[in-house]
Each structure stands twice: as C-alpha cells, then as structure tokens.
C-alpha cells in the first residue's frame, strides 16, 4: 500500500515540475497563470494522497485541499484581473515585456 | 519487493491509477508543447479532469466534484476569457532564448530528481485502512462547520475581497481612461440632435 502513496507522490512531483517549467519558460501571462494552477493541483494531490495513505488517515487533508482550491480560485480571478489591467496599460500580454523595474 | 510488484499489477485500482496518471501527464506535456494558447487551456482541462478521477480513487469524492466544478469549469473558462480579452500573437516564435529555456529545463529536472529520490528513499508506514469514502460529503461538512469553522469563514471573507478587488482592478482603467467613454457618448450626443431634425423633416414633409 505504501507503494501506492509513493506513486501518487511521484505523479504529483511530475505535475509540479511540469508546471514549474511552464512558469519559467512560457511567454504568455495566461499560460503562466495556468501553470501556477497546475502546480497548485499537484499540491492538492499530495494533500489528498496523504489524507488516505498518511500515518493517521483522516479527512483533514481533503478539507485543506478544499481551502487550497478556494484560495486558488481567488488567485486566478485576481491574476486575470491584473493581467487585463496590465494589458490595457501596455498593450501586450507577454510576461517578458513587463520589465519596468529593469534598469 | 516482488510480492509488492505483483500486488501493484494485480490490483484493479492501480490500473485505473496508471491510466489516469498517463492522461494527466500527457495533458501536462501537451500543455507545455502546444503552440496555440486555447489548445493549452483545453489540454490543461484534461489534466484537471484526470486529477478529479485520481481524487475519486483516493476516496475524496467531494473534492473530486469540486475539482471538476471549480478547475475544469470555472478556472478554464476564466482563463479562456483572459485569452479572449488579450491579444496573443504567435505563442512560440522561438523568441524565447534557448539558453533560458534550457536552464529552466535543467533546474526543473534537478528539482524532480531531488523529489523523486526523496520519495523513493522514504519508508512510508502502512496506515490502518479508514473508510474515508462513506458519508464523505457529510463528514467534510461537519468538519468544516465544527473544527475548521474559523478558516472557513475567513475564506469567505477572502473570496469576497478577492472578487471585489478583481472587479475594481479590471474596471479601474475604464473609469480612469474616461476618454473612451466620451468617445462612445459623443456619437450618441451628436446623433441625438439628428433625431429631432429627421422628425422636423418628417413634419415638414
């Protein structure tokens, strides 16, 4: 059974790594936000896997993942709003063109 | 170890797990490798749906349905709206520096190697099986309203603040750059006198 936990954690690690790669390399800000959502999903998978296969299995992991989902929804809404405001100001949605702070 | 592998192969749950995991990983890799933005969102919706299936395998029914509703429904649609309200030229026009992408690949590979070695090196203790799936929603609701009621209420405040903030952020340019509003209103103001003129013409005729 513990091998099941290891395989779930490995899947979560793969998804987290792919999301991290997307955040680091993609140009479109929408895709960067989506990659962040993918990373949050990997974390959720970890929480739920530990809520079943952890040392003390209980529903608390699922409750925590519900909280994470709600916070991620708020984050996505604010992120898209910031993206649209930035797009109106700058006329582009590419993250590598937002470089005001670069001297 | 060999009997563990046999157990892995023979279990029907693991077959479902492997199919869903392959769907998730394929969707994630397609998300990375597609060139059009809308295709990326759709392939990520595939990842969200297969993760919901995996949550079902892990006896988390309520979280699975919330995943389908919130992620595969709301967030995908929100991102599609975000794509439609911004203009996207060709996504991967090889403008991304090769060196940066290669460095990111190496960094993420190293991160995955560390995570994988840590997972493989840990001896997980077998827990006693608990029926998490029976009355799942009822028990989650009881937990939310007894033990975790303060985070739950704080979360409602957070959601309200976030959505009001999102509306203000997306609207602020509309009020600020009010030059766009009079432009829309001025044709109306110009056309408004036209209507009495026509009426006057009709009256004259």
HADDOCK unambig.tbl for C-alpha pairs under 7 A between the chains (distance, minus, plus):
assign (segid A and resid 1 and name CA) (segid B and resid 126 and name CA) 6.48 0.50 0.50
assign (segid A and resid 2 and name CA) (segid B and resid 124 and name CA) 5.54 0.50 0.50
assign (segid A and resid 2 and name CA) (segid B and resid 125 and name CA) 6.64 0.50 0.50
assign (segid A and resid 2 and name CA) (segid B and resid 126 and name CA) 5.76 0.50 0.50
assign (segid A and resid 6 and name CA) (segid B and resid 119 and name CA) 6.16 0.50 0.50
assign (segid A and resid 10 and name CA) (segid B and resid 116 and name CA) 6.42 0.50 0.50
assign (segid A and resid 11 and name CA) (segid B and resid 21 and name CA) 6.79 0.50 0.50
assign (segid A and resid 13 and name CA) (segid B and resid 112 and name CA) 6.39 0.50 0.50
assign (segid A and resid 13 and name CA) (segid B and resid 115 and name CA) 6.55 0.50 0.50
assign (segid A and resid 14 and name CA) (segid B and resid 112 and name CA) 6.82 0.50 0.50
assign (segid A and resid 15 and name CA) (segid B and resid 25 and name CA) 6.79 0.50 0.50
assign (segid A and resid 15 and name CA) (segid B and resid 28 and name CA) 6.97 0.50 0.50
assign (segid A and resid 17 and name CA) (segid B and resid 108 and name CA) 5.65 0.50 0.50
assign (segid A and resid 17 and name CA) (segid B and resid 112 and name CA) 6.11 0.50 0.50
assign (segid A and resid 18 and name CA) (segid B and resid 28 and name CA) 6.75 0.50 0.50
assign (segid A and resid 20 and name CA) (segid B and resid 108 and name CA) 6.77 0.50 0.50
assign (segid A and resid 21 and name CA) (segid B and resid 104 and name CA) 6.17 0.50 0.50
assign (segid A and resid 21 and name CA) (segid B and resid 105 and name CA) 6.49 0.50 0.50
assign (segid A and resid 21 and name CA) (segid B and resid 108 and name CA) 6.12 0.50 0.50
assign (segid A and resid 22 and name CA) (segid B and resid 32 and name CA) 6.24 0.50 0.50
assign (segid A and resid 24 and name CA) (segid B and resid 104 and name CA) 6.24 0.50 0.50
assign (segid A and resid 25 and name CA) (segid B and resid 101 and name CA) 5.69 0.50 0.50
assign (segid A and resid 25 and name CA) (segid B and resid 104 and name CA) 6.92 0.50 0.50
assign (segid A and resid 30 and name CA) (segid B and resid 79 and name CA) 6.55 0.50 0.50
assign (segid A and resid 30 and name CA) (segid B and resid 82 and name CA) 6.79 0.50 0.50
assign (segid A and resid 30 and name CA) (segid B and resid 83 and name CA) 6.68 0.50 0.50
assign (segid A and resid 48 and name CA) (segid B and resid 58 and name CA) 6.97 0.50 0.50
assign (segid A and resid 49 and name CA) (segid B and resid 58 and name CA) 6.50 0.50 0.50
assign (segid A and resid 52 and name CA) (segid B and resid 58 and name CA) 6.42 0.50 0.50
assign (segid A and resid 53 and name CA) (segid B and resid 127 and name CA) 6.27 0.50 0.50
assign (segid A and resid 54 and name CA) (segid B and resid 127 and name CA) 6.46 0.50 0.50
assign (segid A and resid 55 and name CA) (segid B and resid 125 and name CA) 6.28 0.50 0.50
assign (segid A and resid 55 and name CA) (segid B and resid 127 and name CA) 5.24 0.50 0.50
assign (segid A and resid 56 and name CA) (segid B and resid 127 and name CA) 6.54 0.50 0.50
assign (segid A and resid 57 and name CA) (segid B and resid 127 and name CA) 6.95 0.50 0.50
assign (segid A and resid 57 and name CA) (segid B and resid 130 and name CA) 6.55 0.50 0.50
assign (segid A and resid 59 and name CA) (segid B and resid 132 and name CA) 6.83 0.50 0.50
assign (segid A and resid 59 and name CA) (segid B and resid 140 and name CA) 6.86 0.50 0.50
assign (segid A and resid 62 and name CA) (segid B and resid 60 and name CA) 6.79 0.50 0.50
assign (segid A and resid 62 and name CA) (segid B and resid 63 and name CA) 6.69 0.50 0.50
assign (segid A and resid 63 and name CA) (segid B and resid 140 and name CA) 6.63 0.50 0.50
assign (segid A and resid 66 and name CA) (segid B and resid 63 and name CA) 6.55 0.50 0.50
assign (segid A and resid 73 and name CA) (segid B and resid 75 and name CA) 6.91 0.50 0.50
assign (segid A and resid 74 and name CA) (segid B and resid 159 and name CA) 5.85 0.50 0.50
assign (segid A and resid 74 and name CA) (segid B and resid 162 and name CA) 5.65 0.50 0.50
assign (segid A and resid 74 and name CA) (segid B and resid 163 and name CA) 6.93 0.50 0.50
assign (segid A and resid 77 and name CA) (segid B and resid 163 and name CA) 6.85 0.50 0.50
assign (segid A and resid 77 and name CA) (segid B and resid 166 and name CA) 6.25 0.50 0.50
assign (segid A and resid 78 and name CA) (segid B and resid 162 and name CA) 6.29 0.50 0.50
assign (segid A and resid 78 and name CA) (segid B and resid 165 and name CA) 6.96 0.50 0.50
assign (segid A and resid 78 and name CA) (segid B and resid 166 and name CA) 4.85 0.50 0.50
assign (segid A and resid 80 and name CA) (segid B and resid 82 and name CA) 5.99 0.50 0.50
assign (segid A and resid 81 and name CA) (segid B and resid 166 and name CA) 5.16 0.50 0.50
assign (segid A and resid 81 and name CA) (segid B and resid 169 and name CA) 5.80 0.50 0.50
assign (segid A and resid 81 and name CA) (segid B and resid 170 and name CA) 5.03 0.50 0.50
assign (segid A and resid 82 and name CA) (segid B and resid 169 and name CA) 6.31 0.50 0.50
assign (segid A and resid 82 and name CA) (segid B and resid 170 and name CA) 6.96 0.50 0.50
assign (segid A and resid 84 and name CA) (segid B and resid 86 and name CA) 6.97 0.50 0.50
assign (segid A and resid 84 and name CA) (segid B and resid 170 and name CA) 6.29 0.50 0.50
assign (segid A and resid 85 and name CA) (segid B and resid 169 and name CA) 6.41 0.50 0.50
assign (segid A and resid 85 and name CA) (segid B and resid 170 and name CA) 5.53 0.50 0.50
assign (segid A and resid 85 and name CA) (segid B and resid 173 and name CA) 6.76 0.50 0.50
assign (segid A and resid 87 and name CA) (segid B and resid 86 and name CA) 6.61 0.50 0.50
assign (segid A and resid 93 and name CA) (segid B and resid 86 and name CA) 6.42 0.50 0.50
assign (segid A and resid 93 and name CA) (segid B and resid 88 and name CA) 6.97 0.50 0.50
